[in-house]
Amino acid sequence: MEILDIRHFNARQLRPLLEHEAALWEQRLSWDYSGSTELLLQYLDSQVLPGFVGVDRGKLCAFSFCVYEGQKAIVGDAYGIDCGSLSGLALTRLMLRHMLEMLVHSPTVDRIESQLLLYPEGATREVFVEAGFSVHLRLFMECRLEPLGPLLEPESNGAAKRAAESLVVGDLAIRRWSGVHYEAAAALIHESYKGHLDSFINDQYRSMHGSLRFLHNIVRFPGCGVFEPEASWLFVDRRTGALAGVVLCSKVAPKTIHITQLCIAPEHRGKGLGRMLLRHTMQQLARAGFELITLTVTEENEAAVRLYREMGFSTRHRFEAMVLDKPRR
């Protein structure tokens, strides 16, 4: 098995591996990963992604890559297929070891993060623990949506939209996502995660700049599905225009929506707004014909996990978030 620089290969050569992985995303998580595959192939043809490819007698069997954000590196993906005496998982671990060895010894990298959603708990843990990473369990949860009647005729859409925005709680009213709330939503995300465990797992939450980048990645890129503004909602203060809560959704399959973010402003917690926002979202998705809703949550976030279970979500898959902060030099 030769381990070579991924930039020696083009999209055409790597496409079979990526399509094999996309089929596993569909099987394991009910996600249509084709959009992410095509985006990744564009990056590969641009030769801008650092990473490795495993080659056995001319056959491409595995790959891994990372992305850099300043002095942070994110292990974006690693995947292998059965090849000779090695299983696909064994090759995945091999690729990860090469990737982590490079990053751990890189003088320009101070922090490394990874959340390989595709792999179940324990599948790659040993590789990261050996390299000094801390491990945090996360849950991939899902809920089947009950149909709420036929879709409305086009001429009724205006009335349907007005009805959907009729939820009012005191001075707060629910509104569909709008780009005018972009910076305010990033600020809300930043404030909501101050001191939260998830801000240790994903350091983008720790700053306004990082939260804007996080939001930009959700809205502009198909890494977590295609952003659905019509299925994303805000609680807005009718007096001041300030945001009290936000839920953002992306389409990951024809009938499946993934919640990429749900948070409530600290000063509005304890009022049941998260539950109302989630219930409203689920009802609207059911009316729009969606059948499945998914989300991820850190297992230690007990209040959130309890809410999701009470709302009908069950755990389909447990995976791990890995973090390494290098000692300061």
C-alpha positions in Angstrom: 0.0 0.0 0.0 1.5 3.3 -1.1 0.4 6.5 0.7 0.6 9.4 -1.8 -0.3 13.1 -1.8 -3.9 13.6 -2.8 -3.0 16.5 -5.0 -1.4 14.0 -7.4 -4.9 12.8 -8.3 -7.8 14.3 -10.1 -11.6 14.2 -9.6 -12.1 11.5 -12.3 -9.7 9.2 -10.5 -11.2 9.8 -7.0 -14.9 9.8 -8.1 -15.5 6.0 -7.6 -14.3 6.2 -4.0 -16.4 9.2 -3.2 -19.5 7.7 -4.8 -18.9 4.5 -2.8 -18.8 6.6 0.3 -22.0 8.6 -0.7 -23.9 5.3 -0.9 -22.9 4.6 2.7 -24.2 8.0 3.8 -27.5 7.1 2.2 -27.6 3.7 3.9 -26.4 4.7 7.3 -27.9 8.2 7.7 -30.5 8.6 5.0 -28.5 11.5 3.5 -28.1 12.2 -0.2 -24.4 13.1 -0.1 -24.1 13.7 -3.9 -24.0 17.5 -3.5 -21.1 17.3 -1.1 -19.4 14.8 -3.4 -19.6 17.1 -6.4 -18.3 20.1 -4.3 -15.4 18.0 -3.0 -14.5 16.8 -6.5 -14.3 20.5 -7.6 -11.8 21.2 -4.8 -9.8 18.1 -5.7 -9.5 19.2 -9.3 -8.3 22.6 -8.0 -5.6 20.8 -6.0 -6.2 22.9 -2.9 -7.0 20.2 -0.4 -4.1 18.7 1.6 -4.5 15.0 2.2 -3.5 11.5 1.2 -4.6 8.7 -1.1 -3.9 5.0 -0.5 -3.0 3.1 -3.6 -2.6 -0.7 -3.9 -1.1 -1.9 -7.2 -2.6 1.0 -9.1 -6.0 0.8 -7.4 -7.2 3.8 -5.3 -8.4 2.3 -2.1 -8.6 5.1 0.5 -8.3 8.9 1.0 -8.2 11.5 3.7 -8.1 15.3 3.6 -8.2 18.3 5.9 -8.9 22.0 5.6 -7.1 24.9 7.3 -8.7 27.8 9.1 -5.9 30.0 10.2 -3.9 28.0 12.7 -6.6 25.4 13.0 -6.9 22.2 11.0 -10.1 20.3 10.5 -10.0 16.6 9.5 -12.7 16.8 6.9 -13.0 13.2 5.8 -11.3 9.8 5.6 -12.6 6.7 3.8 -11.4 3.4 2.6 -12.8 0.3 0.8 -11.8 -3.3 1.3 -8.6 -3.9 -0.5 -6.6 -7.1 -0.4 -6.2 -8.3 3.2 -7.2 -4.8 4.6 -10.8 -3.8 5.4 -12.1 -0.5 4.5 -12.1 0.6 8.2 -8.5 -0.5 8.6 -7.6 1.6 5.6 -9.5 4.5 7.0 -7.6 4.3 10.2 -4.3 4.1 8.3 -5.2 7.3 6.4 -6.1 9.1 9.6 -2.8 8.1 11.2 -0.9 9.7 8.3 -3.1 12.8 8.4 -2.8 13.3 12.2 1.0 12.7 12.1 1.3 15.5 9.6 -0.9 17.9 11.5 0.4 17.1 15.0 3.9 17.9 13.8 3.0 20.9 11.7 4.4 24.1 13.4 1.7 26.2 11.9 -1.2 24.2 13.4 -2.2 25.0 17.0 -5.6 23.2 17.1 -7.1 20.2 15.3 -10.8 19.3 15.2 -12.7 16.4 13.7 -16.3 15.1 13.6 -16.5 12.1 11.3 -20.2 11.8 11.4 -20.3 8.7 9.2 -18.4 6.5 11.6 -20.1 5.0 14.7 -18.7 5.4 18.2 -15.4 3.7 18.7 -14.6 3.1 15.0 -11.8 5.6 14.8 -11.3 6.6 18.4 -8.1 4.7 19.0 -6.3 6.6 16.3 -7.2 10.0 17.8 -6.6 9.0 21.4 -3.1 7.7 20.5 -2.4 11.2 19.1 -3.6 12.9 22.4 -7.1 14.0 21.3 -10.0 14.4 23.7 -13.2 12.6 22.7 -16.8 13.8 23.1 -19.8 11.6 22.3 -22.4 13.0 20.0 -25.8 11.7 18.9 -27.4 11.6 15.5 -31.1 11.7 16.2 -34.1 11.4 13.9 -37.9 11.8 14.1 -40.5 10.5 11.6 -43.0 13.2 10.7 -46.7 12.5 10.6 -48.4 13.8 7.5 -50.6 16.8 8.2 -52.8 16.8 5.1 -52.2 17.6 1.4 -49.9 20.4 0.2 -51.7 23.7 -0.4 -52.6 24.8 -3.9 -50.3 27.6 -5.3 -53.0 30.3 -4.9 -53.2 29.5 -1.2 -49.5 29.9 -0.5 -49.9 33.5 0.6 -52.5 32.6 3.2 -50.4 29.6 4.3 -47.3 31.8 4.9 -49.3 34.3 6.9 -50.8 31.5 9.0 -47.3 30.0 9.6 -46.1 33.3 10.9 -49.0 33.8 13.3 -47.3 32.4 16.4 -46.8 35.1 19.0 -45.4 34.8 22.5 -45.6 38.1 24.4 -43.5 40.5 22.4 -42.0 37.8 20.3 -43.3 36.7 16.9 -42.1 33.9 14.7 -40.7 34.8 11.3 -39.2 32.9 8.4 -35.5 33.2 7.8 -34.4 36.3 6.0 -30.9 37.4 4.9 -31.5 40.7 6.7 -31.0 38.8 10.0 -27.7 37.3 8.9 -25.4 39.2 11.3 -28.0 39.2 14.1 -28.3 35.4 13.8 -24.5 35.0 14.0 -24.4 37.2 17.1 -27.2 35.1 18.7 -25.2 31.9 18.0 -22.1 33.4 19.5 -23.9 34.5 22.6 -25.8 31.3 23.0 -22.6 29.2 23.1 -20.5 31.2 25.5 -19.1 28.8 28.1 -20.9 25.9 26.4 -19.2 22.5 25.9 -20.0 22.8 22.1 -17.7 25.9 22.0 -14.9 23.6 23.1 -15.7 21.1 20.4 -16.1 23.8 17.7 -14.2 26.9 18.4 -16.1 28.9 15.7 -18.7 29.6 18.4 -16.2 31.5 20.5 -16.1 34.6 18.4 -18.4 36.7 16.3 -16.1 36.2 13.3 -16.2 32.4 13.8 -20.0 32.4 14.2 -20.3 34.3 10.9 -18.1 31.8 9.2 -20.2 28.9 10.7 -23.4 30.5 9.5 -21.8 31.2 6.1 -20.9 27.5 5.7 -24.4 26.4 6.5 -26.1 28.9 4.2 -23.7 28.9 1.2 -22.3 25.4 1.0 -23.9 22.0 0.8 -21.6 20.2 3.3 -24.6 19.7 5.6 -27.2 19.7 2.9 -28.8 22.5 0.9 -30.0 25.4 3.2 -33.8 25.7 3.2 -34.7 29.3 4.1 -38.4 28.4 3.9 -37.9 25.8 6.6 -35.8 28.0 8.9 -37.4 30.2 11.6 -36.7 33.1 13.9 -38.2 34.4 17.1 -38.1 38.2 16.7 -38.9 40.9 19.3 -41.6 43.0 17.6 -40.6 46.1 19.5 -36.8 46.1 18.9 -36.3 43.6 16.1 -33.8 41.7 18.2 -33.6 37.9 17.8 -34.6 35.7 20.6 -34.2 32.3 18.9 -33.3 30.7 15.6 -33.7 27.3 14.0 -31.9 26.6 10.7 -32.6 23.7 8.4 -31.0 22.1 5.4 -32.4 19.6 2.9 -30.2 16.4 2.9 -32.5 14.1 0.9 -35.8 14.7 -1.1 -37.9 14.0 2.0 -35.4 14.6 4.8 -34.5 17.8 6.6 -31.5 18.2 9.0 -31.5 20.9 11.7 -28.1 22.5 11.5 -28.7 24.9 14.4 -31.2 25.5 17.2 -30.5 28.1 19.9 -32.2 30.5 22.2 -30.8 33.8 23.5 -29.6 33.4 27.1 -32.0 36.1 28.4 -35.0 34.2 26.9 -34.3 30.8 28.2 -36.7 29.0 30.5 -39.8 30.2 28.6 -40.2 27.1 26.4 -39.2 28.9 23.3 -36.9 26.1 22.1 -39.8 23.6 22.3 -42.2 26.0 20.5 -39.7 26.7 17.8 -39.0 23.0 17.2 -42.7 22.0 17.3 -43.5 24.8 14.8 -40.7 23.7 12.5 -41.8 20.1 12.6 -45.4 21.0 11.9 -44.5 23.1 8.9 -42.1 20.5 7.5 -44.8 17.8 7.8 -47.3 20.1 5.9 -44.6 20.6 3.2 -44.4 16.9 2.7 -41.1 16.1 4.5 -41.1 12.7 6.2 -37.9 12.7 8.3 -36.1 15.3 10.4 -32.6 14.7 11.8 -30.1 16.6 14.0 -26.9 16.1 16.0 -26.4 16.9 19.7 -23.6 16.5 22.2 -24.6 13.7 24.6 -23.5 15.7 27.6 -26.0 18.5 26.7 -28.6 16.7 28.8 -31.3 19.4 28.6 -31.2 19.4 24.8 -31.2 15.6 24.5 -34.1 15.5 26.9 -36.1 18.0 24.8 -35.5 16.2 21.6 -36.6 12.9 23.1 -39.7 14.5 24.5 -40.4 15.8 21.0 -40.2 12.3 19.5 -36.6 12.0 18.4 -34.7 8.8 18.9 -30.9 8.1 18.6 -30.1 6.4 15.3 -26.3 6.7 15.5 -23.6 7.6 18.0 -20.4 9.2 16.8 -17.5 11.2 18.2 -16.0 14.7 18.1 -12.3 14.8 18.5 -10.3 17.9 19.7 -6.6 18.6 20.2 -5.2 21.9 21.5 -1.4 21.8 21.2 0.6 23.0 24.1 1.6 26.7 23.6 5.1 27.0 22.5 
